[in-house]
Amino acid sequence: MIYAWGHEKRYNDYSSYIKHTFKERVQKVSVDAGFSCPNRDGSKGYGGCTFCNNSTFNPSYCSEDNSISSQINTGIGFFAEKYKTQKYLAYFQAYSNTYDSLDSLKKRYEEALSLPKIIGLVIGTRPDCISDELLEYLATLSQQYYVTIEYGIESTNNTTLKEINRGHDYQTSIETIKKTHEAGIHVGAHLILGLPGETRKDILQHAQEMSKLPLDFLKLHQLQLVKGSIMGERYLKGLDEIDLYTAEAYIDLVIDFIELLHPKIVLERFVSQSPKEFLIAPKWNLKNFEFVDKVNKRLQERNTWQGKLHTV
C-alpha cells in the first residue's frame, strides 16, 4: 500500500494531490477557445480520430461563439454559490489547444489568466502540436501560474494509432512528454483502454510504457462509442464489430493496469461519461463516484495497490 500526499491510499488520486498542492479548493472550469486539429483541417488528415466527437465532453456553456471570459464566468457561476472562496484552473479542453500561432495562443491564455479567480491553466492538446517556442513561453508562465499540459496519447501501439486515424506515432508522444518535463511544466497523458484490436496484454503494456515516462498525471477512459464519431456510426450501421468491456470486467482491467503503473504517477480519472444523447455503448449507468467506489472496494478485496507489480 502507498501513502499519497499524506493520505493512506491504494493509488495516487488527483483530489488528494490538489488539496496538498493548493491547500484550498481548486476546480477546473472548461473553455472552448475555437481551436481545430491537424487531422481535421487537412494538415495531417480529415475526419478526426475515429472515436472522437468533441461535443461529448464539452460542457453546454462552452462554445467558441462565447468569449473565453464569458465561458469561464459562466462555469464559475455553477460553483460560486456553494464554494464562494474556491479558485479555478482554466481548462482548455476542446480539440487541440496549442494548434495556432504563438501570438494567438498567448492572447487566449492570457485572457483566461486575467480573470481574478483563475490561478492557472490546464491545456489539452496533441503531442504533435507543440513547439519549442510555446514550451519556453509556458515555462515562463509557470513561474507565476500553475500550468499543466495534458497530451492525448490514446495508445502506445503504433498499429492502433494508425487504425484510429490519430495522425502521429507513439515516439512523438515520448519525445514531447520528455521535452515538456524538461521545461519544468506539469505534464499529463490520456489513454483509452479497449480500442479495437488491442488485447489485454497490449493494454497492460501501456501501463509499463507510461511508467517509463516523466508523467505527473494520467487519465484512463474506457472506449465509448458515440454518435457523430466514425467508429460509432460504423458500429450503428453494423459495419464493425467491437468488443466492449462490461463495468465489472473494466474494473478488473483498471486494477491490473494500475498494479503495473509507477506509483509516482497521479491518477486523475478511470472512466469517462458521455452525455446520454450521444452514447451508443457501453451503457453502464454508473456515475464517476460510483465507479471509483467499486474500484476502491475491489482494490481492498484483492489487497493490491498502484505500483504493486511495477518494476524499474
Residue frames relative to the residue before (quaternion, step in Angstrom):
aa qw qx qy qz dx dy dz
M 1.0000 0.0000 0.0000 0.0000 0.00 0.00 0.00
I 0.2656 -0.7725 0.5573 0.1487 3.60 -0.99 0.77
Y 0.3027 -0.7232 0.5900 0.1928 3.49 -1.29 0.33
A 0.0711 -0.8395 0.5381 -0.0230 3.55 -0.32 1.30
W 0.8661 -0.0357 0.0095 0.4985 3.56 -0.88 1.04
G 0.7254 -0.4546 0.2424 0.4565 3.57 1.01 0.86
H 0.6789 0.4464 -0.2880 0.5068 3.61 1.27 0.05
E 0.4510 -0.6608 0.5204 0.2986 3.55 -1.08 0.69
K 0.1192 0.7970 -0.5734 0.1475 3.55 -0.52 1.22
R 0.4067 -0.6767 0.5465 0.2794 3.52 -1.28 0.33
Y 0.7656 0.0835 -0.1301 0.6245 3.58 1.30 0.11
N 0.5476 -0.6039 0.4681 0.3411 3.56 -1.25 0.45
D 0.0927 -0.8430 0.5296 0.0158 3.58 -0.19 1.25
Y 0.5974 -0.6294 0.3915 0.3062 3.52 -1.15 0.81
S 0.6419 0.5362 -0.3485 0.4232 3.61 0.91 -0.79
S 0.6482 0.4966 -0.3216 0.4793 3.60 1.01 -0.74
Y 0.6089 0.5483 -0.3411 0.4607 3.56 1.08 -0.74
I 0.6609 0.5098 -0.3076 0.4569 3.59 0.89 -0.94
K 0.6637 0.5033 -0.3080 0.4597 3.59 0.88 -0.92
H 0.6687 0.5006 -0.2955 0.4636 3.57 0.95 -0.87
T 0.7012 0.4956 -0.2673 0.4373 3.58 0.96 -0.92
F 0.8193 0.2874 -0.1179 0.4820 3.57 0.82 -1.00
K 0.3030 -0.7859 0.4876 0.2297 3.62 1.23 -0.35
E 0.7407 0.2524 -0.1988 0.5901 3.60 1.24 0.46
R 0.6477 -0.5073 0.3830 0.4201 3.57 -1.29 0.14
V 0.0440 0.7698 -0.6335 0.0639 3.54 -0.92 1.03
Q 0.0849 -0.8091 0.5811 -0.0236 3.55 -0.84 1.07
K 0.4122 -0.6627 0.5572 0.2837 3.57 -1.12 0.66
V 0.0728 -0.7577 0.6456 0.0614 3.55 -1.15 0.69
S 0.3961 -0.7859 0.4345 0.1917 3.56 -0.56 1.23
V 0.1225 -0.7712 0.6235 0.0375 3.52 -1.24 0.70
D 0.1383 -0.7195 0.6714 0.1119 3.55 -1.14 0.76
A 0.1153 -0.8458 0.5205 0.0204 3.56 -0.25 1.30
G 0.6176 -0.6141 0.3306 0.3634 3.58 1.21 0.40
F 0.3865 0.7282 -0.4861 0.2899 3.59 1.12 0.53
S 0.2958 -0.7055 0.6038 0.2239 3.53 -1.38 0.13
C 0.4033 -0.6694 0.5460 0.3021 3.57 -1.25 -0.51
P 0.5562 -0.6396 0.4091 0.3379 3.61 -1.05 0.64
N 0.7037 0.3974 -0.2981 0.5080 3.62 1.15 -0.28
R 0.5923 0.4960 -0.3925 0.4991 3.53 1.23 0.64
D 0.7627 0.3939 -0.2048 0.4703 3.57 0.97 -0.84
G 0.6494 -0.5520 0.3094 0.4216 3.59 1.28 0.15
S 0.4758 0.6693 -0.4468 0.3549 3.58 1.23 -0.17
K 0.7786 0.1633 -0.0845 0.6000 3.56 1.04 -0.87
G 0.7687 -0.2189 0.1858 0.5715 3.57 1.11 -0.65
Y 0.4240 -0.6746 0.5383 0.2746 3.53 -1.33 -0.22
G 0.7389 0.4531 -0.3035 0.3958 3.52 -1.27 0.42
G 0.3897 -0.7414 0.4680 0.2817 3.57 1.20 -0.40
C 0.6983 -0.4146 0.3492 0.4675 3.56 -1.32 -0.07
T 0.5698 -0.6591 0.3690 0.3235 3.57 -0.91 0.89
F 0.6764 0.4934 -0.2939 0.4611 3.62 1.18 -0.49
C 0.6542 0.6316 -0.2615 0.3236 3.56 1.23 -0.57
N 0.1531 0.6755 -0.7194 0.0521 3.45 -1.31 0.81
N 0.3568 -0.7915 0.4513 0.2065 3.59 -0.17 1.27
S 0.5655 0.6153 -0.3875 0.3892 3.59 1.14 -0.50
T 0.6120 0.5956 -0.3510 0.3841 3.59 1.16 -0.50
F 0.7933 0.2483 -0.1759 0.5272 3.61 1.14 -0.30
N 0.5373 0.6026 -0.4144 0.4202 3.58 1.25 0.17
P 0.4303 -0.7009 0.4934 0.2831 3.65 -0.62 1.00
S 0.6558 -0.5640 0.3409 0.3684 3.57 -1.15 0.67
Y 0.6719 0.5070 -0.3106 0.4416 3.61 1.07 -0.65
C 0.6070 0.5642 -0.3536 0.4339 3.59 1.27 -0.27
S 0.2473 0.7335 -0.5999 0.2025 3.53 -0.68 1.14
E 0.4926 -0.6703 0.4640 0.3045 3.55 -0.90 0.90
D 0.5524 0.5988 -0.3992 0.4206 3.60 1.26 -0.19
N 0.6853 0.4108 -0.2690 0.5378 3.58 1.26 -0.41
S 0.5451 -0.6214 0.4423 0.3480 3.57 -1.03 0.71
I 0.6492 -0.5046 0.3973 0.4075 3.54 -1.27 0.41
S 0.6550 0.5171 -0.3139 0.4529 3.59 0.91 -0.89
S 0.6547 0.5174 -0.3097 0.4558 3.56 0.96 -0.88
Q 0.6532 0.5121 -0.3145 0.4607 3.59 0.94 -0.88
I 0.6730 0.4957 -0.3009 0.4591 3.56 0.88 -0.93
N 0.6648 0.5025 -0.3093 0.4581 3.58 0.89 -0.87
T 0.6312 0.5128 -0.3296 0.4795 3.58 1.06 -0.71
G 0.6562 0.5157 -0.3044 0.4592 3.56 0.96 -0.88
I 0.6480 0.5094 -0.3108 0.4733 3.56 0.97 -0.87
G 0.6043 0.5966 -0.3409 0.4034 3.56 1.09 -0.75
F 0.6035 0.5709 -0.3539 0.4297 3.58 1.17 -0.59
F 0.7615 0.3661 -0.1796 0.5038 3.57 1.13 -0.69
A 0.5149 0.7283 -0.3853 0.2366 3.55 1.19 -0.63
E 0.6702 0.5173 -0.3196 0.4256 3.59 0.90 -0.84
K 0.7241 0.4368 -0.2381 0.4777 3.56 0.95 -0.90
Y 0.8005 0.1691 -0.0626 0.5716 3.58 1.00 -0.86
K 0.1477 -0.8603 0.4834 0.0654 3.55 0.39 1.27
T 0.7629 0.3690 -0.2028 0.4905 3.61 0.99 -0.74
Q 0.4010 0.7487 -0.4541 0.2691 3.59 1.28 -0.01
K 0.2791 -0.7275 0.6034 0.1700 3.57 -1.16 0.73
Y 0.2806 -0.7910 0.5347 0.0985 3.56 -1.25 0.44
L 0.2548 -0.6977 0.6460 0.1759 3.49 -1.37 0.51
A 0.3577 -0.7171 0.5533 0.2272 3.59 -0.81 0.96
Y 0.1590 -0.8126 0.5593 0.0397 3.55 -0.51 1.26
F 0.1722 -0.7707 0.6100 0.0658 3.57 -0.33 1.29
Q 0.0489 -0.8906 0.4472 -0.0665 3.50 0.10 1.43
A 0.7307 0.4759 -0.2668 0.4104 3.60 0.75 -1.00
Y 0.8516 0.0444 -0.0813 0.5160 3.55 -0.92 1.01
S 0.7047 -0.4593 0.3406 0.4200 3.62 -1.16 -0.60
N 0.1979 -0.8755 0.4376 0.0537 3.53 -0.04 1.38
T 0.6344 0.4184 -0.3718 0.5332 3.53 1.23 0.65
Y 0.5257 0.6704 -0.3748 0.3656 3.56 1.32 0.13
D 0.5737 0.5130 -0.4212 0.4799 3.55 0.35 1.33
S 0.6726 -0.4535 0.3636 0.4580 3.56 -1.27 -0.04
L 0.6309 -0.5525 0.3836 0.3867 3.55 -1.16 0.55
D 0.6444 0.5268 -0.3313 0.4443 3.60 0.93 -0.81
S 0.6610 0.4994 -0.3051 0.4698 3.58 0.97 -0.85
L 0.6434 0.5224 -0.3175 0.4607 3.58 1.00 -0.81
K 0.6357 0.5352 -0.3230 0.4529 3.56 0.93 -0.91
K 0.6503 0.5317 -0.3149 0.4418 3.56 0.92 -0.93
R 0.6828 0.4852 -0.2885 0.4638 3.59 0.90 -0.92
Y 0.6815 0.4899 -0.2998 0.4535 3.59 0.81 -0.98
E 0.7064 0.4795 -0.2731 0.4432 3.56 0.89 -0.96
E 0.5612 0.5577 -0.3951 0.4668 3.59 1.19 -0.40
A 0.6553 0.5026 -0.3115 0.4701 3.57 0.94 -0.86
L 0.7099 0.4769 -0.2637 0.4462 3.58 0.84 -0.96
S 0.5824 0.5944 -0.3724 0.4109 3.59 1.23 -0.34
L 0.5877 0.5864 -0.3686 0.4182 3.59 1.22 -0.37
P 0.5879 -0.6774 0.3151 0.3101 3.58 -0.79 1.03
K 0.7537 0.3936 -0.2342 0.4714 3.62 0.98 -0.67
I 0.5499 0.5997 -0.3973 0.4244 3.58 1.30 0.05
I 0.1033 -0.8265 0.5531 0.0181 3.57 -0.66 1.13
G 0.8266 -0.0083 -0.0040 0.5627 3.59 1.22 0.09
L 0.4200 -0.6933 0.5404 0.2256 3.51 -1.40 0.03
V 0.0772 -0.7075 0.6954 0.0993 3.50 -1.31 0.59
I 0.1036 -0.8366 0.5378 -0.0147 3.55 -0.47 1.25
G 0.1890 -0.7893 0.5784 0.0818 3.55 -0.55 1.21
T 0.1869 0.7902 -0.5617 0.1587 3.57 -0.81 0.97
R 0.5449 -0.5785 0.4929 0.3542 3.53 -1.40 -0.22
P 0.5569 -0.6316 0.4136 0.3462 3.61 -1.07 0.56
D 0.6717 0.4621 -0.3097 0.4892 3.59 1.23 -0.23
C 0.6525 0.4865 -0.3113 0.4906 3.60 1.26 0.27
I 0.5515 0.5777 -0.4049 0.4452 3.57 0.89 0.89
S 0.1572 -0.7851 0.5938 0.0791 3.57 -1.05 0.75
D 0.6314 -0.5232 0.4079 0.4015 3.55 -1.27 0.37
E 0.6402 0.5358 -0.3266 0.4433 3.58 1.03 -0.80
L 0.6582 0.4954 -0.3104 0.4743 3.58 0.99 -0.80
L 0.6373 0.5194 -0.3314 0.4629 3.59 0.95 -0.80
E 0.6370 0.5238 -0.3258 0.4622 3.57 1.01 -0.79
Y 0.6508 0.5105 -0.3054 0.4719 3.58 0.98 -0.87
L 0.6964 0.4702 -0.2799 0.4644 3.60 0.86 -0.96
A 0.5985 0.5479 -0.3584 0.4618 3.58 1.12 -0.60
T 0.6429 0.4998 -0.3111 0.4899 3.58 1.04 -0.78
L 0.6466 0.5264 -0.3079 0.4584 3.57 0.98 -0.89
S 0.6643 0.5363 -0.3060 0.4213 3.57 1.01 -0.81
Q 0.5508 0.5965 -0.4028 0.4225 3.59 1.23 -0.15
Q 0.7427 0.3506 -0.1976 0.5352 3.56 1.27 -0.44
Y 0.7839 0.2013 -0.0874 0.5808 3.58 1.14 -0.70
Y 0.5255 -0.5755 0.5082 0.3665 3.54 -1.33 0.25
V 0.0189 0.8094 -0.5843 0.0554 3.60 -0.78 1.04
T 0.0130 0.7641 -0.6444 0.0247 3.55 -0.96 0.99
I 0.1601 -0.7310 0.6500 0.1320 3.56 -1.12 0.72
E 0.1526 -0.7932 0.5884 0.0357 3.54 -0.81 1.11
Y 0.1600 -0.8273 0.5367 0.0446 3.56 -0.48 1.25
G 0.3606 -0.6921 0.5834 0.2251 3.53 -1.03 0.86
I 0.1036 -0.7963 0.5956 0.0223 3.56 -0.45 1.24
E 0.1197 -0.8602 0.4674 0.1652 3.53 1.10 -1.04
S 0.7781 -0.1553 0.1110 0.5984 3.61 0.96 -0.82
T 0.3548 -0.7050 0.5623 0.2467 3.56 -1.24 0.44
N 0.5767 0.5892 -0.3503 0.4445 3.56 1.35 0.03
N 0.3920 -0.7618 0.4646 0.2240 3.60 -0.49 1.17
T 0.5950 0.5523 -0.3698 0.4519 3.60 1.10 -0.57
T 0.6498 0.5037 -0.3050 0.4807 3.57 0.99 -0.86
L 0.6511 0.5283 -0.3239 0.4383 3.59 0.86 -0.92
K 0.6486 0.4991 -0.3142 0.4811 3.57 1.03 -0.73
E 0.6702 0.5195 -0.2992 0.4376 3.58 0.93 -0.91
I 0.7299 0.3998 -0.2453 0.4972 3.62 1.02 -0.69
N 0.4709 -0.7075 0.4188 0.3198 3.60 1.31 0.28
R 0.1955 0.8273 -0.5077 0.1400 3.57 1.03 0.76
G 0.3710 -0.7760 0.4524 0.2355 3.60 1.03 -0.64
H 0.7584 0.1835 -0.1836 0.5979 3.59 1.27 0.19
D 0.4307 -0.6859 0.5147 0.2813 3.57 -1.24 0.34
Y 0.6838 -0.4995 0.3342 0.4138 3.55 -1.29 0.17
Q 0.5810 0.5892 -0.3814 0.4121 3.61 1.06 -0.62
T 0.5923 0.5597 -0.3573 0.4563 3.59 1.10 -0.66
S 0.6462 0.5157 -0.3149 0.4662 3.58 1.00 -0.83
I 0.6358 0.5372 -0.3278 0.4468 3.58 0.92 -0.91
E 0.7036 0.4824 -0.2709 0.4460 3.56 0.77 -1.07
T 0.6817 0.4962 -0.2913 0.4519 3.59 0.93 -0.89
I 0.6418 0.5153 -0.3268 0.4645 3.60 0.95 -0.82
K 0.6559 0.5065 -0.3134 0.4637 3.59 0.95 -0.83
K 0.6621 0.5028 -0.3087 0.4621 3.60 0.94 -0.84
T 0.6401 0.5239 -0.3206 0.4616 3.57 1.02 -0.80
H 0.6463 0.5113 -0.3069 0.4762 3.56 0.97 -0.87
E 0.6709 0.5050 -0.2963 0.4550 3.57 0.90 -0.91
A 0.6399 0.5138 -0.3184 0.4746 3.59 1.20 -0.50
G 0.5097 -0.6766 0.3975 0.3528 3.59 1.29 -0.08
I 0.5072 0.6335 -0.4165 0.4098 3.57 1.25 0.46
H 0.5110 -0.6159 0.4953 0.3380 3.59 -1.02 0.77
V 0.0709 -0.8221 0.5648 0.0019 3.58 -0.90 0.88
G 0.0782 -0.7911 0.6066 0.0074 3.52 -1.00 0.98
A 0.1956 -0.7634 0.6029 0.1245 3.55 -1.31 0.30
H 0.2425 -0.7505 0.6043 0.1130 3.51 -1.30 0.53
L 0.0366 -0.7916 0.6099 -0.0070 3.57 -0.90 0.99
I 0.2452 -0.7202 0.6252 0.1739 3.55 -1.20 0.61
L 0.2060 -0.7862 0.5735 0.1027 3.57 -0.73 1.07
G 0.7696 0.3421 -0.2642 0.4700 3.55 -0.81 1.03
L 0.3007 0.7575 -0.5266 0.2420 3.60 1.15 0.45
P 0.6424 -0.5650 0.3430 0.3880 3.61 -1.03 0.74
G 0.8046 0.2873 -0.2328 0.4648 3.53 -1.00 0.93
E 0.6373 0.5384 -0.3381 0.4356 3.59 1.20 -0.33
T 0.3187 -0.7487 0.5577 0.1639 3.55 -0.84 1.05
R 0.6874 -0.4335 0.3635 0.4555 3.55 -1.32 0.10
K 0.6311 0.5369 -0.3271 0.4544 3.60 1.01 -0.82
D 0.6318 0.5283 -0.3229 0.4665 3.59 1.00 -0.83
I 0.6821 0.5031 -0.2872 0.4462 3.56 0.88 -0.99
L 0.6759 0.4722 -0.3011 0.4791 3.59 0.93 -0.80
Q 0.5675 0.5664 -0.3844 0.4576 3.58 1.20 -0.42
H 0.5603 0.5900 -0.3859 0.4348 3.59 1.14 -0.61
A 0.6448 0.5314 -0.3238 0.4440 3.59 0.95 -0.88
Q 0.6697 0.4936 -0.2986 0.4676 3.56 0.95 -0.83
E 0.6531 0.5023 -0.3133 0.4722 3.57 1.04 -0.76
M 0.6403 0.5201 -0.3261 0.4618 3.61 0.96 -0.82
S 0.6487 0.5497 -0.3110 0.4246 3.57 1.04 -0.80
K 0.6269 0.5426 -0.3313 0.4504 3.58 1.22 -0.40
L 0.6746 0.5257 -0.2720 0.4411 3.57 1.24 -0.47
P 0.5004 -0.6524 0.4745 0.3144 3.62 -1.16 0.51
L 0.1599 0.8182 -0.5258 0.1690 3.56 0.72 1.16
D 0.3202 -0.7125 0.5889 0.2074 3.53 -1.17 0.68
F 0.8186 0.1121 0.0042 0.5633 3.58 0.94 -0.94
L 0.0559 -0.7727 0.6303 0.0504 3.53 -1.26 0.51
K 0.1540 -0.7460 0.6424 0.0841 3.55 -1.06 0.90
L 0.1261 -0.7592 0.6348 0.0683 3.53 -1.01 0.91
H 0.0208 -0.7798 0.6256 0.0085 3.56 -1.01 0.82
Q 0.4418 -0.6303 0.5582 0.3097 3.54 -1.17 0.58
L 0.5418 -0.5712 0.4837 0.3823 3.57 -1.20 0.45
Q 0.0413 -0.7698 0.6369 0.0065 3.55 -0.90 1.01
L 0.2701 -0.7298 0.6037 0.1729 3.55 -1.00 0.81
V 0.0233 -0.8308 0.5538 -0.0502 3.55 -0.60 1.17
K 0.5816 -0.5741 0.4538 0.3551 3.52 -1.20 0.63
G 0.7618 0.3546 -0.2697 0.4703 3.55 -1.04 0.78
S 0.6307 0.4742 -0.3452 0.5082 3.58 1.27 -0.13
I 0.6121 -0.5577 0.4072 0.3855 3.58 -1.16 0.55
M 0.6708 0.5065 -0.2930 0.4556 3.56 0.90 -0.97
G 0.6759 0.5068 -0.2886 0.4507 3.57 0.92 -0.92
E 0.6847 0.4867 -0.2929 0.4567 3.56 0.91 -0.89
R 0.6306 0.5134 -0.3341 0.4766 3.60 1.04 -0.67
Y 0.6277 0.5324 -0.3242 0.4663 3.57 1.07 -0.76
L 0.6559 0.5186 -0.3056 0.4555 3.59 0.96 -0.88
K 0.7045 0.4544 -0.2521 0.4834 3.57 1.07 -0.76
G 0.4962 -0.6808 0.4125 0.3467 3.58 1.29 -0.02
L 0.4298 0.7216 -0.4463 0.3088 3.58 1.23 0.37
D 0.7857 0.1770 -0.0946 0.5851 3.60 1.16 -0.56
E 0.2368 -0.7159 0.6349 0.1682 3.53 -1.17 0.70
I 0.0235 -0.8055 0.5908 -0.0404 3.57 -0.71 1.10
D 0.3356 -0.7329 0.5595 0.1926 3.54 -0.81 1.04
L 0.0805 -0.8045 0.5884 0.0044 3.56 -0.71 1.12
Y 0.4989 -0.6752 0.4630 0.2844 3.54 -1.05 0.80
T 0.4014 -0.6112 0.6118 0.3016 3.50 -1.27 0.52
A 0.6587 -0.5032 0.3620 0.4265 3.59 -1.19 0.35
E 0.6743 0.5069 -0.3031 0.4432 3.59 0.89 -0.93
A 0.6637 0.4918 -0.3054 0.4737 3.58 0.95 -0.83
Y 0.6518 0.5153 -0.3157 0.4581 3.57 1.03 -0.78
I 0.5987 0.5567 -0.3568 0.4520 3.61 1.05 -0.72
D 0.6782 0.4745 -0.2958 0.4768 3.58 0.89 -0.91
L 0.6173 0.5361 -0.3424 0.4629 3.59 1.07 -0.70
V 0.6427 0.5237 -0.3171 0.4606 3.59 0.93 -0.90
I 0.6762 0.4846 -0.3037 0.4645 3.59 0.89 -0.87
D 0.6147 0.5219 -0.3421 0.4824 3.60 1.02 -0.74
F 0.6448 0.5393 -0.3037 0.4486 3.56 1.02 -0.88
I 0.7523 0.4090 -0.2471 0.4535 3.59 0.66 -1.04
E 0.5126 0.6050 -0.4313 0.4304 3.60 1.21 -0.23
L 0.7215 0.4349 -0.2298 0.4874 3.58 1.09 -0.76
L 0.5972 0.6193 -0.3416 0.3782 3.57 1.25 -0.43
H 0.5736 -0.5917 0.4434 0.3526 3.56 -1.05 0.80
P 0.4703 -0.7246 0.4232 0.2733 3.63 -0.73 1.00
K 0.5858 0.5879 -0.3858 0.4029 3.63 1.16 -0.26
I 0.6100 0.5772 -0.3571 0.4089 3.62 1.13 -0.53
V 0.3396 -0.7380 0.5514 0.1899 3.57 -0.83 1.03
L 0.2748 -0.7591 0.5716 0.1467 3.56 -0.80 1.06
E 0.2552 -0.8136 0.5100 0.1132 3.53 -0.47 1.24
R 0.7864 -0.1601 0.0964 0.5887 3.57 1.06 -0.65
F 0.3858 -0.7253 0.5322 0.2048 3.55 -1.29 0.47
V 0.8059 0.1661 -0.0360 0.5672 3.58 1.08 -0.74
S 0.2556 -0.7144 0.6234 0.1892 3.49 -1.41 0.22
Q 0.2001 -0.7696 0.5929 0.1272 3.56 -1.19 0.55
S 0.1953 -0.7723 0.5958 0.1025 3.56 -0.42 1.19
P 0.5917 -0.5717 0.4169 0.3862 3.61 -1.08 0.62
K 0.6147 -0.5981 0.3738 0.3531 3.57 -1.03 0.82
E 0.6601 0.5315 -0.3254 0.4194 3.57 1.01 -0.76
F 0.7060 0.4248 -0.2601 0.5035 3.60 1.25 -0.32
L 0.6440 0.5876 -0.3296 0.3625 3.59 1.02 -0.78
I 0.2328 -0.7503 0.6077 0.1164 3.52 -0.94 1.02
A 0.7363 -0.2665 0.2282 0.5786 3.57 0.84 -1.06
P 0.6087 -0.1645 -0.7727 -0.0732 1.56 -2.29 1.11
K 0.3023 -0.7448 0.5670 0.1802 3.56 -1.11 0.63
W 0.0907 -0.8484 0.5215 -0.0060 3.54 -0.02 1.36
N 0.2285 -0.8019 0.5148 0.1993 3.59 1.20 -0.53
L 0.4969 0.6000 -0.4507 0.4358 3.53 0.97 1.01
K 0.3518 -0.6950 0.5805 0.2371 3.56 -0.96 0.84
N 0.6884 -0.4987 0.3204 0.4181 3.57 -1.21 0.48
F 0.6873 0.4849 -0.3044 0.4470 3.61 0.85 -0.93
E 0.6177 0.5344 -0.3465 0.4614 3.59 1.12 -0.61
F 0.6400 0.5119 -0.3225 0.4737 3.56 1.03 -0.76
V 0.6472 0.5159 -0.3180 0.4624 3.59 0.94 -0.87
D 0.6193 0.5386 -0.3399 0.4592 3.59 1.01 -0.77
K 0.6621 0.5010 -0.3024 0.4682 3.57 0.98 -0.83
V 0.6238 0.5256 -0.3350 0.4716 3.58 1.06 -0.75
N 0.6614 0.5091 -0.3101 0.4553 3.58 0.88 -0.93
K 0.6499 0.5154 -0.3152 0.4611 3.57 0.98 -0.85
R 0.6799 0.4865 -0.2934 0.4636 3.59 0.93 -0.90
L 0.5942 0.5535 -0.3592 0.4598 3.60 1.08 -0.66
Q 0.6647 0.4915 -0.2959 0.4786 3.57 0.97 -0.85
E 0.6484 0.5261 -0.3193 0.4482 3.58 0.95 -0.88
R 0.7373 0.3921 -0.2146 0.5066 3.55 1.01 -0.82
N 0.3002 -0.7799 0.4894 0.2492 3.57 1.34 -0.12
T 0.4915 0.6407 -0.4336 0.3999 3.53 0.79 1.09
W 0.1361 -0.7936 0.5918 0.0385 3.58 -1.29 0.20
Q 0.6829 -0.4742 0.3654 0.4186 3.54 -1.31 0.28
G 0.8269 0.2205 -0.1797 0.4851 3.55 -0.85 1.02
K 0.3743 0.7511 -0.4827 0.2506 3.60 1.22 -0.02
L 0.7851 0.2753 -0.1351 0.5381 3.57 0.97 -0.87
H 0.4122 0.7125 -0.4769 0.3082 3.59 1.26 0.22
T 0.0588 -0.7760 0.6275 0.0257 3.55 -1.01 0.88
V 0.4997 -0.6665 0.4673 0.2961 3.57 -1.00 0.82
